[in-house]
Amino acid sequence: MTPLEKPAAMTAKKLPEAKFQNLNEVLDDKAKSDKAFVIYEGKKLTYKQFYETVLKLANVFLSLGAKKGDFIGIQTTNSIEFCVAIYACYRIGAVATPLISLWMAREVAEAIQRAKMEIMVIKASITAVVKKAAKTEPVKSIIIIGKSDEYADTPAVKGEFWEMIEKAPAKDPKIPVKEEDLASCHFTSGTTGNSKGVLHDHKGYIYAGRVHTATFDLTANEYINLVLPMYHIFGFVNLASTIYVGGTIRMLDKFDPQVLLKALEDPNMTLFCGVPSIYKMLMAQDNVENFTICPKNRWFISGAGPLPPETEADLNKRLLRGRGRVCQAYGGTEDICVGTANIEKAVPGAIGKPMPGAEIEYVDDKGNILPLGKQNVGELVNKGPHIMVGYLNRDSKDLIDHKLSDPVMKPIKGREGIWYWSGDVGYRDEAGVCYLTDRSKDIAKVSERLVYPSEIEMVLRNHRGVKELAVLGVPHKIYGEQLLAVIIPSAEFKDKTEDLERELKALAEKELAKYKVPRVWWFKNQLQTNSLGKVLKKEYRDQYIKLQEKGKAE
């Protein structure tokens, strides 16, 4: 087989008919249904009720001065309000911009400025964030979720979510939305250093819905337990694909192993999506075999990182016990989770074959497609309508940061069009099954959340006790990776490293989301560098792995 010949396809499945032009039309198609759409903490909205609530919030946005093309920020945990806010953005042609619920006030303020958000929807209990956002340009209006008397003196806070909705008309503003109009902006990490705002249009989500429907045989009978945070693309697309087929979502606010195990006994559940750290934590529960998964369940889909083969085997043996099976899938923020899936049969350690409608290749650094075989390792590239429009630059007329976007969105040889160069490295075997071996980008992945070490380094460098430093990801058996900070103390703290560690932790906890705070601290006399002065982070990673092997590190 030559490099340009197509290997065996995952299946002969065809995509459903393309009958929608935007995400509003998808919801319109379900608008009159009295079927349950979302269930959360005992509350339930039917599709009809959800549709009407979306129209009301859309009119609230318009009354606050929102216009088509505006970026509207949403920071809250999984909730009915989150779902409504997303689709209310779509209804007026605005760009839904979910912010990580764990972000601190500084991180949110930076995102606001980068996306030039004038309207925000924020959980009332995140007081510091609300107060900071209210003082951050260009924010003009904040809708809080949950009542609070703390904001009486905060002019930017215009009211409480449900109280404002109650007064609004359930009238469709009928703002024209084209398939190429932007639908969402996802920030992949913190908002400094190398962070990126990933832009997707309506066409991309419609296509993703068609692909996921074909890949996993989704129908209107789907009943999905959702614990993945909806600010993450994996949780976000669960919402879109469920509405696409007219299924039901039972939503959990946060991850608790025992609560989730009980939820997985729901007699209606047909499908569950998780990330490796969730599955590892479930299997760490001593009583996992006491729970019985719903017999209707077909899939436990795992994505956003490699699922260890031993965890997959443990899940099938001790939890699922024949009631569905684990499916490793691959996809990311830039491709709306449209990539590969291991649905034909279990192949431990593999990410499966390309989903129907996804074009996947492995190429060398010059863009030549590599032949099949374990020895032909290259970068995974992906092409299709699901690929992002580009990375955000609100100061550009076309909103695209071409300096960041163009290097990862470019042609390959022997194929047409523009491809997304993922930075993920691997190969495809003779059977057409794809594997990943590494990531070429200097990014840590903590509990499947991307973390840019440069952001942490920027914060810690402000401490007078830091002369030099390096932050990197090192392996962790539960979280996938954790952060290691290598610190060269200044003369003042050379003999006071315990004090310095305590102060640096406090600084990080103040300025950064919890998952970005280093868990391991090393204090050295100098950094290991190459002849050009580049820090050899791989050397530190290798040292840490050796300590793990000796049982001297987590």
C-alpha positions as CSV (number, residue, x, y, z in Angstrom):
1,M,0.0,0.0,0.0
2,T,1.4,3.4,-0.9
3,P,1.2,6.4,1.5
4,L,-1.5,8.0,-0.6
5,E,-3.8,4.9,-0.6
6,K,-6.5,5.0,2.0
7,P,-6.4,2.3,4.7
8,A,-9.5,0.4,5.8
9,A,-12.2,2.7,7.0
10,M,-13.6,2.4,10.5
11,T,-17.0,1.5,9.1
12,A,-18.9,2.1,5.9
13,K,-21.2,4.4,7.8
14,K,-22.6,7.5,6.1
15,L,-23.2,10.9,7.7
16,P,-26.8,11.9,8.3
17,E,-28.4,14.3,5.8
18,A,-27.2,17.9,6.1
19,K,-30.5,19.6,6.8
20,F,-29.5,22.5,9.2
21,Q,-27.7,25.7,8.4
22,N,-27.1,26.8,12.0
23,L,-27.5,25.7,15.6
24,N,-30.7,27.7,15.9
25,E,-32.4,25.6,13.3
26,V,-31.3,22.5,15.2
27,L,-33.2,23.7,18.3
28,D,-36.1,25.0,16.2
29,D,-36.6,21.4,15.0
30,K,-37.1,20.2,18.6
31,A,-38.9,23.3,19.9
32,K,-42.4,21.9,20.2
33,S,-41.4,18.6,21.9
34,D,-42.6,17.9,25.5
35,K,-39.7,15.4,25.8
36,A,-37.3,16.0,28.7
37,F,-34.1,17.8,27.4
38,V,-32.1,18.6,30.5
39,I,-32.4,17.3,34.1
40,Y,-30.4,18.9,36.9
41,E,-30.7,18.6,40.6
42,G,-34.3,17.6,40.4
43,K,-35.2,20.3,37.9
44,K,-36.3,19.5,34.4
45,L,-36.8,21.4,31.2
46,T,-38.5,19.9,28.2
47,Y,-37.4,20.9,24.7
48,K,-40.3,23.3,24.5
49,Q,-39.5,24.9,27.8
50,F,-35.8,25.1,27.0
51,Y,-36.6,26.8,23.7
52,E,-38.9,29.4,25.3
53,T,-36.3,30.1,28.0
54,V,-33.6,30.5,25.3
55,L,-35.7,33.1,23.5
56,K,-36.3,35.0,26.7
57,L,-32.6,35.2,27.6
58,A,-31.9,36.2,24.0
59,N,-34.2,39.2,24.4
60,V,-32.5,40.0,27.7
61,F,-29.2,40.1,25.9
62,L,-30.6,42.4,23.3
63,S,-32.1,44.7,25.9
64,L,-28.6,45.1,27.4
65,G,-27.3,46.2,24.0
66,A,-25.9,42.9,22.7
67,K,-25.4,42.7,18.9
68,K,-24.7,40.0,16.4
69,G,-21.0,39.1,16.5
70,D,-20.5,40.2,20.2
71,F,-18.6,37.8,22.5
72,I,-20.6,37.0,25.6
73,G,-18.8,35.5,28.5
74,I,-20.2,32.6,30.6
75,Q,-18.6,31.5,33.8
76,T,-20.4,29.0,35.9
77,T,-20.5,25.3,36.7
78,N,-22.6,22.8,34.8
79,S,-26.2,23.9,35.1
80,I,-29.4,24.5,33.2
81,E,-28.4,28.2,33.1
82,F,-25.2,27.3,31.3
83,C,-27.1,25.5,28.6
84,V,-29.6,28.3,28.2
85,A,-26.9,31.0,28.0
86,I,-25.1,29.2,25.2
87,Y,-28.1,28.8,23.0
88,A,-29.3,32.4,23.8
89,C,-26.0,33.6,22.3
90,Y,-26.6,31.5,19.2
91,R,-30.1,32.9,18.9
92,I,-28.8,36.5,18.5
93,G,-25.7,35.6,16.5
94,A,-23.4,36.3,19.4
95,V,-20.3,34.2,20.2
96,A,-20.7,32.0,23.3
97,T,-17.5,32.3,25.2
98,P,-17.4,29.8,28.2
99,L,-14.7,30.5,30.8
100,I,-13.2,27.9,33.0
101,S,-15.2,27.9,36.2
102,L,-12.0,27.4,38.3
103,W,-10.4,30.6,36.9
104,M,-9.5,33.3,39.4
105,A,-10.4,37.0,38.9
106,R,-7.2,37.9,37.1
107,E,-7.6,35.1,34.6
108,V,-11.2,36.1,33.9
109,A,-10.3,39.8,33.5
110,E,-7.6,38.9,30.9
111,A,-10.1,36.8,28.9
112,I,-12.6,39.7,29.0
113,Q,-10.1,42.1,27.6
114,R,-8.9,39.7,24.9
115,A,-12.4,38.9,23.7
116,K,-13.7,42.4,24.4
117,M,-16.8,41.1,26.2
118,E,-19.4,43.7,27.2
119,I,-21.9,41.2,28.7
120,M,-21.1,38.4,31.1
121,V,-23.2,35.6,32.8
122,I,-21.5,34.7,36.1
123,K,-22.4,32.5,39.0
124,A,-23.2,34.8,41.9
125,S,-21.2,32.9,44.5
126,I,-17.9,33.6,42.6
127,T,-17.8,37.0,44.3
128,A,-14.3,38.0,43.5
129,V,-14.8,37.3,39.8
130,V,-18.0,39.3,39.6
131,K,-16.4,42.2,41.4
132,K,-13.3,42.1,39.2
133,A,-15.3,41.7,36.0
134,A,-17.5,44.6,36.9
135,K,-14.4,46.9,37.0
136,T,-12.9,45.4,33.8
137,E,-13.2,47.2,30.5
138,P,-15.2,46.7,28.3
139,V,-17.8,45.0,30.6
140,K,-21.0,46.9,30.8
141,S,-23.5,44.3,32.0
142,I,-23.3,41.3,34.3
143,I,-26.2,38.8,34.8
144,I,-25.7,36.8,38.0
145,I,-26.9,33.2,38.5
146,G,-28.2,33.0,42.0
147,K,-29.4,35.8,44.3
148,S,-26.9,37.9,46.2
149,D,-27.2,41.1,48.2
150,E,-23.5,41.8,47.8
151,Y,-23.9,43.5,44.4
152,A,-26.3,46.3,45.3
153,D,-23.5,48.8,44.9
154,T,-22.2,47.2,41.7
155,P,-23.8,49.1,38.7
156,A,-22.6,46.5,36.1
157,V,-24.7,43.8,37.8
158,K,-28.1,44.2,36.0
159,G,-30.0,41.5,37.8
160,E,-30.5,37.8,38.6
161,F,-30.7,35.3,35.7
162,W,-34.2,33.9,36.3
163,E,-35.7,37.1,37.5
164,M,-34.6,38.9,34.3
165,I,-35.8,36.0,32.2
166,E,-39.3,36.0,33.9
167,K,-39.8,39.6,32.6
168,A,-38.6,39.0,29.1
169,P,-40.8,38.0,26.1
170,A,-40.5,34.5,24.6
171,K,-40.2,36.0,21.1
172,D,-37.7,34.9,18.4
173,P,-35.7,38.0,17.4
174,K,-35.2,36.3,14.1
175,I,-31.6,37.5,13.6
176,P,-30.2,35.9,10.4
177,V,-27.3,33.5,11.3
178,K,-25.2,32.0,8.5
179,E,-23.4,28.7,8.7
180,E,-20.0,30.6,8.6
181,D,-21.0,32.9,11.5
182,L,-19.0,32.3,14.7
183,A,-20.7,30.2,17.3
184,S,-18.1,29.9,20.1
185,C,-14.7,30.9,21.5
186,H,-13.0,28.5,23.8
187,F,-9.9,29.5,25.7
188,T,-7.6,26.5,25.8
189,S,-5.7,27.5,28.9
190,G,-4.9,30.6,31.0
191,T,-5.0,33.9,29.2
192,T,-1.4,34.8,29.2
193,G,1.7,33.4,27.5
194,N,0.8,30.9,24.7
195,S,-2.9,30.7,25.4
196,K,-5.3,30.7,22.5
197,G,-9.0,31.5,22.0
198,V,-10.3,28.8,19.6
199,L,-13.0,30.0,17.2
200,H,-15.7,27.7,15.7
201,D,-18.5,28.5,13.4
202,H,-22.1,27.1,13.2
203,K,-21.1,24.9,10.3
204,G,-18.5,23.2,12.4
205,Y,-20.9,22.2,15.2
206,I,-23.5,21.0,12.7
207,Y,-20.9,18.8,11.0
208,A,-19.7,17.5,14.4
209,G,-23.2,16.5,15.3
210,R,-23.5,14.6,12.0
211,V,-20.2,12.8,12.6
212,H,-20.9,11.9,16.2
213,T,-24.4,10.6,15.2
214,A,-22.9,8.3,12.6
215,T,-19.9,7.2,14.7
216,F,-21.8,6.2,17.8
217,D,-25.2,5.5,16.2
218,L,-26.9,8.3,18.2
219,T,-30.7,8.5,18.2
220,A,-33.4,10.5,19.9
221,N,-33.4,7.8,22.6
222,E,-30.0,8.9,24.0
223,Y,-29.9,9.6,27.7
224,I,-26.5,11.0,28.6
225,N,-25.1,11.4,32.1
226,L,-22.9,14.6,31.8
227,V,-20.3,15.3,34.4
228,L,-17.7,16.8,32.1
229,P,-17.5,20.5,32.6
230,M,-19.2,22.3,29.7
231,Y,-16.5,25.0,29.5
232,H,-14.4,22.1,28.1
233,I,-15.0,21.3,24.4
234,F,-15.7,17.7,25.3
235,G,-18.6,18.7,27.6
236,F,-19.7,21.5,25.3
237,V,-20.1,19.2,22.3
238,N,-22.0,16.7,24.4
239,L,-24.7,19.4,24.7
240,A,-24.6,20.2,21.0
241,S,-24.7,16.6,19.8
242,T,-27.5,15.7,22.2
243,I,-29.7,18.5,20.9
244,Y,-28.8,17.5,17.4
245,V,-30.4,14.0,17.8
246,G,-33.1,15.2,20.3
247,G,-31.8,13.2,23.3
248,T,-31.8,13.9,27.0
249,I,-29.0,15.1,29.3
250,R,-28.9,14.4,33.0
251,M,-26.3,16.9,34.3
252,L,-24.1,16.7,37.3
253,D,-22.6,19.9,38.8
254,K,-19.3,18.5,39.7
255,F,-17.4,15.2,39.8
256,D,-17.7,13.1,43.0
257,P,-16.9,9.4,42.4
258,Q,-19.6,8.0,44.6
259,V,-22.3,10.4,43.3
260,L,-21.3,9.6,39.8
261,L,-21.3,5.8,40.4
262,K,-24.8,6.1,41.7
263,A,-25.9,8.3,38.7
264,L,-24.5,5.6,36.4
265,E,-27.2,3.3,37.7
266,D,-29.9,5.5,36.2
267,P,-32.2,3.1,34.4
268,N,-32.4,5.3,31.3
269,M,-28.7,5.9,30.7
270,T,-27.5,4.9,27.2
271,L,-24.1,6.6,27.0
272,F,-21.4,8.3,29.2
273,C,-18.4,10.4,28.3
274,G,-15.4,10.9,30.5
275,V,-11.7,11.6,30.6
276,P,-9.0,9.3,31.9
277,S,-8.7,10.9,35.3
278,I,-12.4,10.4,35.9
279,Y,-12.2,6.7,35.0
280,K,-9.1,6.2,37.1
281,M,-10.8,7.8,40.1
282,L,-13.9,5.6,39.7
283,M,-11.8,2.5,39.6
284,A,-10.0,3.6,42.7
285,Q,-13.3,3.3,44.7
286,D,-13.3,0.2,46.9
287,N,-17.0,-0.4,46.3
288,V,-17.1,0.0,42.5
289,E,-18.4,-3.5,42.0
290,N,-21.4,-2.8,44.2
291,F,-22.9,-0.6,41.4
292,T,-24.8,-1.9,38.5
293,I,-24.6,0.0,35.2
294,C,-27.9,0.5,33.3
295,P,-28.4,-2.4,30.8
296,K,-29.3,0.2,28.1
297,N,-25.8,1.6,28.2
298,R,-23.8,1.1,25.0
299,W,-20.6,3.2,25.4
300,F,-18.3,4.6,28.0
301,I,-16.4,7.0,25.7
302,S,-13.0,8.2,26.9
303,G,-11.3,11.2,25.4
304,A,-9.0,14.2,26.0
305,G,-6.0,12.0,26.7
306,P,-4.8,8.4,26.5
307,L,-6.7,5.9,28.6
308,P,-4.2,3.3,30.1
309,P,-5.0,-0.2,28.8
310,E,-5.2,-1.5,32.3
311,T,-7.8,1.1,33.3
312,E,-9.9,0.2,30.2
313,A,-9.7,-3.5,31.1
314,D,-10.6,-2.8,34.7
315,L,-13.6,-0.7,33.7
316,N,-14.9,-3.4,31.4
317,K,-14.4,-6.1,34.0
318,R,-15.4,-4.6,37.3
319,L,-17.9,-1.8,36.4
320,L,-19.5,-2.4,33.0
321,R,-19.5,-6.2,33.2
322,G,-20.9,-6.5,29.7
323,R,-23.2,-3.6,29.8
324,G,-21.7,-1.6,27.0
325,R,-17.9,-1.2,26.6
326,V,-15.2,1.4,26.8
327,C,-14.3,3.3,23.7
328,Q,-11.1,5.3,23.4
329,A,-11.6,8.4,21.2
330,Y,-9.4,11.2,20.0
331,G,-10.3,14.8,19.3
332,G,-9.7,18.3,20.8
333,T,-10.8,21.9,21.0
334,E,-9.6,22.8,17.6
335,D,-11.5,20.0,15.9
336,I,-14.7,19.8,18.1
337,C,-13.8,16.3,19.2
338,V,-14.1,15.0,15.6
339,G,-11.1,12.7,15.1
340,T,-10.8,8.9,15.7
341,A,-12.7,6.3,17.8
342,N,-12.0,2.7,18.8
343,I,-15.6,1.5,18.1
344,E,-15.0,-1.6,15.9
345,K,-13.2,-3.6,18.6
346,A,-11.1,-2.9,21.6
347,V,-7.5,-2.2,20.7
348,P,-5.6,-1.4,23.9
349,G,-3.5,1.7,23.7
350,A,-5.0,2.8,20.3
351,I,-7.2,5.8,19.5
352,G,-9.0,3.9,16.8
353,K,-9.8,4.7,13.2
354,P,-11.0,8.0,11.7
355,M,-14.6,8.8,12.4
356,P,-16.9,8.9,9.4
357,G,-16.4,12.3,7.8
358,A,-13.0,13.0,9.4
359,E,-9.9,13.0,7.3
360,I,-6.8,11.9,9.3
361,E,-3.2,11.5,8.2
362,Y,0.2,11.3,9.7
363,V,2.8,13.5,8.1
364,D,6.5,14.3,8.4
365,D,7.6,17.9,9.1
366,K,7.5,18.7,5.4
367,G,3.9,17.6,5.0
368,N,4.6,14.3,3.3
369,I,2.1,11.6,4.2
370,L,3.8,8.7,5.9
371,P,3.2,5.1,5.1
372,L,1.4,2.7,7.4
373,G,3.5,1.0,10.1
374,K,4.8,1.5,13.6
375,Q,8.1,2.7,12.4
376,N,6.6,5.7,10.5
377,V,6.0,8.1,13.3
378,G,4.7,11.6,12.4
379,E,2.4,14.4,13.3
380,L,-1.4,13.8,13.2
381,V,-3.2,16.2,10.9
382,N,-7.0,16.6,10.5
383,K,-9.2,18.1,7.9
384,G,-12.9,18.9,7.5
385,P,-15.7,21.5,8.3
386,H,-15.2,20.8,12.0
387,I,-11.8,22.3,12.1
388,M,-11.6,25.7,13.8
389,V,-11.8,29.0,12.0
390,G,-8.6,30.0,13.7
391,Y,-7.2,31.5,16.9
392,L,-8.7,34.7,18.3
393,N,-7.4,38.2,17.6
394,R,-10.1,40.8,18.3
395,D,-7.8,43.5,17.0
396,S,-7.8,42.0,13.6
397,K,-10.6,42.8,11.1
398,D,-11.2,39.0,10.4
399,L,-10.8,38.2,14.2
400,I,-8.0,35.7,13.4
401,D,-4.5,35.7,14.9
402,H,-2.7,34.6,11.8
403,K,0.7,34.4,13.6
404,L,-0.7,31.6,15.8
405,S,-3.2,30.1,13.3
406,D,-1.3,29.8,10.1
407,P,1.5,27.5,11.4
408,V,-1.1,24.9,12.4
409,M,-3.5,25.4,9.6
410,K,-1.7,24.7,6.3
411,P,-1.6,22.2,3.4
412,I,0.0,18.8,3.3
413,K,1.4,17.1,0.2
414,G,-0.9,14.8,-1.9
415,R,-4.2,16.1,-0.4
416,E,-6.3,19.1,-1.1
417,G,-7.3,21.9,1.3
418,I,-6.1,23.2,4.6
419,W,-5.3,20.8,7.4
420,Y,-5.0,21.3,11.2
421,W,-1.6,20.2,12.4
422,S,-2.4,18.9,15.9
423,G,1.1,18.7,17.4
424,D,0.2,15.2,18.5
425,V,2.7,12.6,17.3
426,G,1.9,8.9,16.4
427,Y,1.4,6.4,13.6
428,R,-1.2,4.3,11.9
429,D,-0.7,0.5,11.8
430,E,-1.3,-1.8,8.8
431,A,-4.9,-2.3,9.8
432,G,-5.5,1.5,9.7
433,V,-5.7,1.8,13.5
434,C,-4.2,5.1,14.8
435,Y,-1.9,5.5,17.8
436,L,-0.4,8.4,19.7
437,T,3.1,8.3,21.1
438,D,3.8,11.9,22.3
439,R,3.0,15.6,22.0
440,S,5.3,17.9,20.3
441,K,4.0,21.0,22.0
442,D,5.4,22.1,25.3
443,I,2.0,21.8,27.1
444,A,1.2,20.0,30.3
445,K,-2.1,18.2,30.6
446,V,-3.5,18.2,34.2
447,S,-6.7,16.2,34.6
448,E,-7.1,16.7,30.8
449,R,-6.9,20.5,31.2
450,L,-4.3,22.1,29.1
451,V,-1.8,24.2,31.0
452,Y,0.9,26.4,29.5
453,P,4.0,26.4,31.8
454,S,4.9,29.9,30.5
455,E,1.8,31.3,32.3
456,I,2.8,29.8,35.7
457,E,6.4,30.9,35.1
458,M,5.3,34.5,34.5
459,V,3.4,34.6,37.8
460,L,6.1,33.0,39.9
461,R,8.8,35.1,38.4
462,N,7.3,38.1,40.1
463,H,8.5,36.9,43.5
464,R,11.8,38.4,44.6
465,G,13.0,35.0,45.8
466,V,13.1,33.6,42.2
467,K,16.3,34.1,40.2
468,E,15.4,31.6,37.5
469,L,12.8,28.9,37.1
470,A,11.2,26.3,34.8
471,V,7.8,24.7,35.0
472,L,6.9,21.5,33.3
473,G,4.4,18.6,33.3
474,V,5.5,15.3,34.9
475,P,3.5,12.0,35.0
476,H,0.8,11.4,37.7
477,K,-1.1,8.1,38.0
478,I,-4.5,9.8,38.6
479,Y,-4.3,13.3,36.9
480,G,-2.3,12.2,33.9
481,E,0.2,14.9,34.6
482,Q,1.0,17.3,37.4
483,L,3.2,20.4,37.5
484,L,6.8,20.4,38.6
485,A,8.5,23.8,39.4
486,V,12.3,23.9,39.3
487,I,13.4,27.1,41.2
488,I,16.8,28.8,41.3
489,P,16.5,30.9,44.5
490,S,17.8,34.4,44.8
491,A,20.6,35.1,47.3
492,E,18.0,36.3,49.8
493,F,16.3,32.9,49.9
494,K,19.1,30.5,49.1
495,D,19.1,29.1,52.6
496,K,15.3,29.6,53.1
497,T,13.8,27.3,50.5
498,E,11.0,26.1,52.8
499,D,9.8,29.7,53.3
500,L,10.2,30.4,49.6
501,E,8.1,27.3,48.6
502,R,5.3,28.4,51.0
503,E,5.3,31.9,49.6
504,L,5.3,30.7,46.0
505,K,2.4,28.4,46.6
506,A,0.5,31.2,48.2
507,L,1.2,33.5,45.2
508,A,0.2,30.8,42.7
509,E,-3.0,30.0,44.6
510,K,-3.9,33.7,44.6
511,E,-3.2,34.3,40.9
512,L,-4.0,31.0,39.2
513,A,-6.7,28.3,39.0
514,K,-6.0,25.5,41.5
515,Y,-5.0,23.0,38.8
516,K,-2.3,25.3,37.6
517,V,-0.5,25.4,41.0
518,P,2.6,23.2,41.0
519,R,2.4,20.2,43.2
520,V,6.1,19.4,43.2
521,W,8.9,21.9,44.0
522,W,12.6,21.4,43.3
523,F,15.2,24.0,44.4
524,K,18.5,23.9,42.5
525,N,21.7,26.0,42.2
526,Q,21.3,26.4,38.4
527,L,19.1,25.3,35.5
528,Q,20.2,22.6,33.1
529,T,20.4,24.1,29.6
530,N,21.8,23.3,26.2
531,S,24.5,25.3,24.4
532,L,21.9,27.9,23.3
533,G,20.6,28.4,26.8
534,K,17.3,26.5,26.3
535,V,16.2,24.8,29.5
536,L,16.3,21.0,29.2
537,K,12.9,20.3,30.6
538,K,13.0,16.8,29.3
539,E,16.0,16.1,31.6
540,Y,13.9,17.1,34.6
541,R,11.0,15.0,33.5
542,D,13.3,12.0,33.1
543,Q,14.7,12.6,36.5
544,Y,11.2,12.7,38.0
545,I,10.2,9.5,36.2
546,K,13.3,7.7,37.7
547,L,12.3,8.8,41.2
548,Q,8.8,7.5,40.5
549,E,10.2,4.1,39.5
550,K,12.1,4.0,42.8
551,G,9.0,4.9,44.7
552,K,10.4,8.2,45.8
553,A,7.8,10.4,43.9
554,E,4.0,10.3,43.3
